[in-house]
Amino acid sequence: MIKLRSDVIFEDPFSRIEEYTQIEVYAGYDDMHNINNEISQRDIDAANELYAMINRYDKYESERLLKRSSALSNLLSAIPDTSLPAISDKEWLQLQNRIRRLLAEFLSIKGIGLAKTTKITAFEETQSFPRSR
């Protein structure tokens, strides 16, 4: 279960995610994965296909993202390419700090919020966002 607010609760978040992936705009999304943990223009373009709206209000957002690609790549590389449910509790505690650093780096880029961050990182091979505990 994931509780976003007192009135927004997802009893079965995996089913909701599965439902979302069935919509037409999602087609091909999982085929866009990168294997080198580098943020590229291709990642930005693919994220925009899912309404990330990068550059929509500020035409320099993608430029700022690409300038930070090296730092982002280093942080992405520190996160293992594994299924989150397969990670032990001890490994999860260690992984959380790496995820926090990755999110902090993304969120420090002007105009890049959590929605844009998750859409871009979804194209990387790492399964880089927290699971419910």
Backbone as CSV, one residue per row, in Angstrom:
resi,resn,N_x,N_y,N_z,CA_x,CA_y,CA_z,C_x,C_y,C_z
1,MET,0.838,-1.176,0.000,0.000,0.000,0.000,0.890,1.248,0.000
2,ILE,0.471,2.253,-0.770,1.142,3.548,-0.783,0.093,4.610,-0.459
3,LYS,0.394,5.418,0.544,-0.523,6.487,0.946,0.124,7.813,0.574
4,LEU,-0.457,8.501,-0.407,0.062,9.796,-0.833,-0.491,10.920,0.043
5,ARG,-1.766,10.830,0.342,-2.460,11.751,1.240,-3.514,10.926,1.949
6,SER,-4.203,11.540,2.893,-5.235,10.785,3.611,-6.345,10.316,2.678
7,ASP,-6.558,11.051,1.573,-7.628,10.670,0.643,-7.113,10.026,-0.642
8,VAL,-5.802,9.792,-0.751,-5.230,9.158,-1.945,-4.379,7.968,-1.493
9,ILE,-4.971,6.793,-1.598,-4.312,5.566,-1.148,-4.364,4.543,-2.275
10,PHE,-3.223,3.955,-2.571,-3.155,2.879,-3.558,-2.939,1.585,-2.793
11,GLU,-3.997,0.788,-2.687,-3.911,-0.478,-1.970,-2.959,-1.442,-2.671
12,ASP,-2.968,-1.432,-3.985,-2.137,-2.335,-4.767,-1.407,-1.517,-5.836
13,PRO,-0.314,-0.846,-5.471,0.364,0.053,-6.415,0.875,-0.655,-7.665
14,PHE,1.268,-1.893,-7.565,1.785,-2.600,-8.738,0.698,-2.788,-9.797
15,SER,-0.523,-3.055,-9.349,-1.631,-3.173,-10.304,-1.903,-1.837,-10.977
16,ARG,-1.795,-0.757,-10.219,-2.015,0.583,-10.779,-0.935,0.910,-11.810
17,ILE,0.296,0.552,-11.518,1.396,0.779,-12.460,1.169,-0.046,-13.715
18,GLU,0.779,-1.290,-13.524,0.498,-2.158,-14.672,-0.622,-1.572,-15.531
19,GLU,-1.647,-1.049,-14.890,-2.754,-0.414,-15.612,-2.236,0.785,-16.421
20,TYR,-1.384,1.580,-15.820,-0.824,2.748,-16.502,-0.025,2.324,-17.730
21,THR,0.724,1.249,-17.600,1.575,0.828,-18.715,0.787,0.307,-19.906
22,GLN,-0.493,0.075,-19.705,-1.327,-0.404,-20.807,-1.848,0.724,-21.696
23,ILE,-1.714,1.976,-21.258,-2.231,3.065,-22.081,-1.325,3.276,-23.287
24,GLU,-1.885,3.785,-24.334,-1.212,3.876,-25.630,0.087,4.667,-25.589
25,VAL,0.118,5.778,-24.873,1.312,6.621,-24.876,2.526,5.885,-24.302
26,TYR,2.295,4.876,-23.497,3.365,4.129,-22.848,4.035,3.129,-23.801
27,ALA,3.379,2.799,-24.896,3.902,1.795,-25.836,5.330,2.137,-26.244
28,GLY,6.223,1.184,-26.092,7.614,1.377,-26.479,8.487,1.999,-25.412
29,TYR,7.893,2.469,-24.329,8.637,3.150,-23.267,9.761,2.269,-22.709
30,ASP,9.440,1.033,-22.392,10.449,0.141,-21.834,11.522,-0.244,-22.843
31,ASP,11.273,-0.036,-24.111,12.272,-0.358,-25.129,13.323,0.724,-25.274
32,MET,13.199,1.809,-24.554,14.093,2.947,-24.693,15.274,2.894,-23.735
33,HIS,15.462,1.801,-23.030,16.495,1.744,-22.000,17.898,1.959,-22.548
34,ASN,18.654,2.645,-21.749,20.043,2.951,-21.982,20.850,1.916,-21.200
35,ILE,22.016,1.543,-21.639,22.811,0.585,-20.858,24.074,1.197,-20.300
36,ASN,24.282,2.483,-20.518,25.531,3.099,-20.080,25.362,4.102,-18.946
37,ASN,24.175,4.228,-18.382,23.914,5.142,-17.268,24.243,6.591,-17.585
38,GLU,24.176,6.966,-18.835,24.415,8.358,-19.226,23.106,8.988,-19.675
39,ILE,22.894,10.205,-19.241,21.714,10.951,-19.657,22.020,11.561,-21.020
40,SER,21.178,11.255,-21.980,21.405,11.733,-23.347,20.191,12.509,-23.854
41,GLN,20.360,13.152,-24.987,19.242,13.853,-25.607,18.128,12.863,-25.949
42,ARG,18.505,11.646,-26.294,17.505,10.606,-26.589,16.625,10.334,-25.365
43,ASP,17.233,10.295,-24.179,16.466,10.095,-22.937,15.498,11.252,-22.717
44,ILE,15.969,12.456,-22.953,15.139,13.646,-22.769,13.972,13.631,-23.753
45,ASP,14.265,13.307,-24.998,13.202,13.241,-26.009,12.167,12.176,-25.659
46,ALA,12.634,11.016,-25.198,11.713,9.940,-24.829,10.873,10.333,-23.620
47,ALA,11.488,10.999,-22.643,10.736,11.464,-21.471,9.668,12.468,-21.891
48,ASN,9.997,13.304,-22.854,9.014,14.280,-23.343,7.850,13.602,-24.059
49,GLU,8.087,12.424,-24.617,6.992,11.670,-25.230,5.962,11.261,-24.175
50,LEU,6.408,11.185,-22.927,5.510,10.860,-21.811,5.174,12.106,-21.000
51,TYR,5.198,13.240,-21.669,4.769,14.508,-21.082,5.657,15.005,-19.944
52,ALA,6.961,14.797,-20.047,7.871,15.350,-19.050,7.937,16.877,-19.155
53,MET,7.663,17.388,-20.331,7.632,18.828,-20.595,8.971,19.516,-20.347
54,ILE,10.046,18.800,-20.589,11.374,19.400,-20.483,11.512,20.393,-21.628
55,ASN,11.930,21.584,-21.314,12.095,22.717,-22.237,10.781,23.425,-22.553
56,ARG,9.680,22.948,-22.065,8.403,23.581,-22.408,8.311,25.009,-21.879
57,TYR,8.726,25.224,-20.647,8.638,26.550,-20.039,9.993,27.244,-19.953
58,ASP,11.038,26.482,-20.153,12.399,27.024,-20.095,13.221,26.254,-21.118
59,LYS,13.568,26.892,-22.206,14.226,26.192,-23.314,15.643,25.710,-22.997
60,TYR,16.147,26.009,-21.807,17.509,25.599,-21.451,17.564,24.418,-20.479
61,GLU,16.409,23.846,-20.129,16.410,22.726,-19.176,17.233,21.552,-19.673
62,SER,17.040,21.145,-20.912,17.792,19.987,-21.413,19.282,20.295,-21.475
63,GLU,19.616,21.528,-21.808,21.032,21.919,-21.836,21.650,21.784,-20.443
64,ARG,20.916,22.231,-19.418,21.423,22.105,-18.044,21.557,20.632,-17.642
65,LEU,20.591,19.828,-18.046,20.662,18.390,-17.751,21.889,17.756,-18.396
66,LEU,22.091,18.044,-19.661,23.211,17.442,-20.389,24.555,17.922,-19.848
67,LYS,24.628,19.150,-19.357,25.870,19.649,-18.757,26.205,18.897,-17.471
68,ARG,25.188,18.384,-16.788,25.399,17.642,-15.544,25.441,16.138,-15.782
69,SER,25.458,15.728,-17.030,25.405,14.315,-17.380,26.505,13.497,-16.709
70,SER,27.704,14.033,-16.629,28.820,13.285,-16.039,28.563,12.986,-14.558
71,ALA,28.166,14.001,-13.815,27.876,13.801,-12.388,26.695,12.848,-12.206
72,LEU,25.677,13.015,-13.030,24.515,12.126,-12.959,24.906,10.694,-13.304
73,SER,25.754,10.533,-14.297,26.213,9.207,-14.706,26.935,8.499,-13.565
74,ASN,27.799,9.223,-12.871,28.521,8.629,-11.740,27.556,8.156,-10.658
75,LEU,26.542,8.952,-10.381,25.560,8.579,-9.362,24.691,7.413,-9.820
76,LEU,24.296,7.410,-11.079,23.512,6.291,-11.619,24.315,4.993,-11.584
77,SER,25.597,5.086,-11.878,26.454,3.893,-11.903,26.612,3.263,-10.525
78,ALA,26.400,4.053,-9.484,26.537,3.553,-8.112,25.307,2.778,-7.648
79,ILE,24.271,2.754,-8.469,23.040,2.050,-8.118,22.985,0.760,-8.924
80,PRO,22.906,-0.389,-8.250,22.960,-1.667,-8.965,21.760,-1.895,-9.883
81,ASP,21.998,-2.607,-10.934,20.956,-3.004,-11.875,20.341,-4.295,-11.358
82,THR,19.341,-4.133,-10.514,18.707,-5.291,-9.891,17.243,-4.984,-9.611
83,SER,16.507,-5.987,-9.392,15.105,-5.829,-9.038,15.025,-5.395,-7.573
84,LEU,14.308,-4.339,-7.298,14.232,-3.840,-5.923,13.738,-4.880,-4.918
85,PRO,12.735,-5.676,-5.250,12.308,-6.679,-4.265,13.392,-7.716,-3.942
86,ALA,14.405,-7.837,-4.782,15.472,-8.804,-4.543,16.543,-8.275,-3.592
87,ILE,16.471,-7.004,-3.245,17.487,-6.391,-2.384,17.161,-6.686,-0.919
88,SER,18.170,-7.075,-0.171,17.967,-7.343,1.258,17.730,-6.035,2.005
89,ASP,17.210,-6.141,3.218,16.970,-4.955,4.026,18.270,-4.187,4.273
90,LYS,19.346,-4.906,4.536,20.641,-4.258,4.777,21.119,-3.519,3.524
91,GLU,21.026,-4.172,2.371,21.418,-3.530,1.111,20.529,-2.322,0.826
92,TRP,19.243,-2.442,1.141,18.312,-1.348,0.909,18.696,-0.104,1.706
93,LEU,19.101,-0.292,2.954,19.526,0.835,3.783,20.720,1.548,3.149
94,GLN,21.659,0.787,2.611,22.824,1.385,1.950,22.430,2.051,0.636
95,LEU,21.537,1.440,-0.088,21.110,1.950,-1.384,20.333,3.259,-1.264
96,GLN,19.600,3.427,-0.180,18.808,4.637,0.002,19.659,5.904,-0.076
97,ASN,20.846,5.875,0.501,21.716,7.055,0.461,22.167,7.364,-0.960
98,ARG,22.440,6.342,-1.732,22.829,6.559,-3.133,21.670,7.157,-3.920
99,ILE,20.470,6.669,-3.656,19.280,7.191,-4.338,19.050,8.641,-3.938
100,ARG,19.207,8.936,-2.662,19.040,10.325,-2.203,20.022,11.264,-2.912
101,ARG,21.279,10.829,-3.039,22.278,11.667,-3.720,21.907,11.875,-5.184
102,LEU,21.430,10.812,-5.833,21.015,10.917,-7.229,19.851,11.906,-7.364
103,LEU,18.839,11.750,-6.525,17.692,12.655,-6.577,18.111,14.086,-6.273
104,ALA,18.977,14.265,-5.289,19.430,15.616,-4.936,20.153,16.273,-6.113
105,GLU,20.953,15.506,-6.826,21.675,16.050,-7.987,20.693,16.486,-9.075
106,PHE,19.734,15.634,-9.379,18.724,15.999,-10.371,17.939,17.231,-9.929
107,LEU,17.468,17.208,-8.694,16.599,18.278,-8.207,17.331,19.601,-8.023
108,SER,18.657,19.565,-8.027,19.424,20.808,-7.930,19.529,21.520,-9.280
109,ILE,19.070,20.875,-10.336,19.094,21.471,-11.673,17.835,22.319,-11.840
110,LYS,18.020,23.569,-12.139,16.889,24.495,-12.282,15.872,23.948,-13.286
111,GLY,14.615,23.887,-12.836,13.528,23.455,-13.701,13.273,21.959,-13.697
112,ILE,14.132,21.187,-13.031,13.975,19.734,-13.012,13.422,19.317,-11.658
113,GLY,12.207,18.789,-11.686,11.565,18.317,-10.469,11.511,16.800,-10.448
114,LEU,10.794,16.280,-9.501,10.729,14.830,-9.316,10.087,14.115,-10.503
115,ALA,9.037,14.685,-11.071,8.368,14.028,-12.211,9.318,13.909,-13.401
116,LYS,10.045,14.966,-13.715,10.986,14.925,-14.835,12.132,13.964,-14.522
117,THR,12.585,13.986,-13.284,13.673,13.099,-12.872,13.297,11.639,-13.050
118,THR,12.125,11.255,-12.577,11.743,9.842,-12.663,11.499,9.413,-14.099
119,LYS,10.989,10.311,-14.925,10.773,9.952,-16.326,12.098,9.752,-17.059
120,ILE,13.081,10.566,-16.730,14.389,10.427,-17.383,15.121,9.187,-16.872
121,THR,15.151,9.002,-15.566,15.900,7.866,-15.027,15.245,6.536,-15.329
122,ALA,13.989,6.543,-15.677,13.315,5.292,-16.043,13.955,4.657,-17.273
123,PHE,14.662,5.440,-18.060,15.302,4.912,-19.265,16.657,4.282,-18.969
124,GLU,17.149,4.456,-17.767,18.429,3.857,-17.392,18.159,2.443,-16.909
125,GLU,19.136,1.593,-17.036,18.964,0.189,-16.666,18.745,-0.004,-15.178
126,THR,19.227,0.918,-14.341,19.047,0.742,-12.910,17.591,0.903,-12.541
127,GLN,17.177,0.165,-11.544,15.836,0.298,-10.992,15.996,1.246,-9.813
128,SER,16.061,2.541,-10.089,16.641,3.459,-9.112,15.702,4.186,-8.184
129,PHE,14.485,3.713,-7.967,13.641,4.448,-7.060,13.048,3.562,-5.998
130,PRO,12.798,4.171,-4.833,12.462,3.417,-3.631,11.243,2.516,-3.732
131,ARG,11.335,1.422,-3.035,10.194,0.521,-2.920,9.506,0.809,-1.600
132,SER,8.283,0.425,-1.501,7.528,0.600,-0.270,8.013,-0.413,0.750
133,ARG,8.130,-0.010,1.978,8.578,-0.900,3.068,7.547,-0.963,4.145
